[in-house]
Amino acid sequence: MIRTLLRGGVAGAAGTTVLNAVTYADMALRGRPASDAPSEVVDKVAHDVGHPVPGEGATRDNRLTGIAALTGIGVGCATGVAVAALRGVGIRMPWWLGGLLTGALAMAGADVPMARLGVSDPRTWSAVDWTSDVVPHLIYGTVTYGILTASDCHHCHR
């Protein structure tokens, strides 16, 4: 089981790396700014649990950006672990469906807190906004689930 969970974490980390690359490529190609939403979620959660992020001005903003990025990495790795655990107990899907659902799970892990905390309302997003969110998450899911299924080696378990 430990091997399965580690494999999930590694797959999630790889998927997260690709998600970040796709997101940064989109920003570079379109000249769009980074989203402030992840930092706002961190700020609200930290405040709500009684541990506001310290500092002022740019120093505090930089801390929020760093914590938000680390949180995104955590969500990506945790999603990989969760999907690996599900596969470990026998829930297996075709790669395309597993990739779609893995991406949707990671997207929910990012977007549900934003919506619940009032940071962003996905109901108001434009088609471009949705595309900027959906495409990287679908690629994340495909990479993560693909790594999990590719590393299955039924004939070599020792």
Steps between C-alpha positions, in 0.01 A plus 500: 500500500785742581645443153160578346467825696856607417434427133188715525695787654763481229235482227322799656827695515565429132146601410537819705822586318324464165197699626734782606686490167173520303378786721825696468508439123146640478606805700804551276306456175203717592682741729247437775584555866516230762180446695478659844234249606735238650666764720160633603390149602815457710446841659137424591572150631798619706291781648202271565713248692653775711847504345514794259800514269751742655661800337390807313492616142715314250651272766157370600386476138810295416432265792141454385616426145753245626254329734238492224744337258600242762133433570442436129787252496348334807158472335658349189702244696209418732270446202753257355516315834119483523466365146778247559323386818174457308681298236664300778161387628389399152336811353653505154382682192607537138783754476281767338232480770752473781685802361180701470386416853847555649513844338148579621595396854806727501297784351238460772778506759600841372168652396262389776693681776510815282126490451417404862716783636351755258836562330361422156165395358541248216143578390627840383805370311529558126573222253863613492516486882360146501738392225796641697391285795372185330778436248792491749298282739405254225864477398592453868247217526617331182866514604434392859266214411719401207802466727298297748377260233833483318676397819269200546712197449281197550764248398783637715357520855756343730 
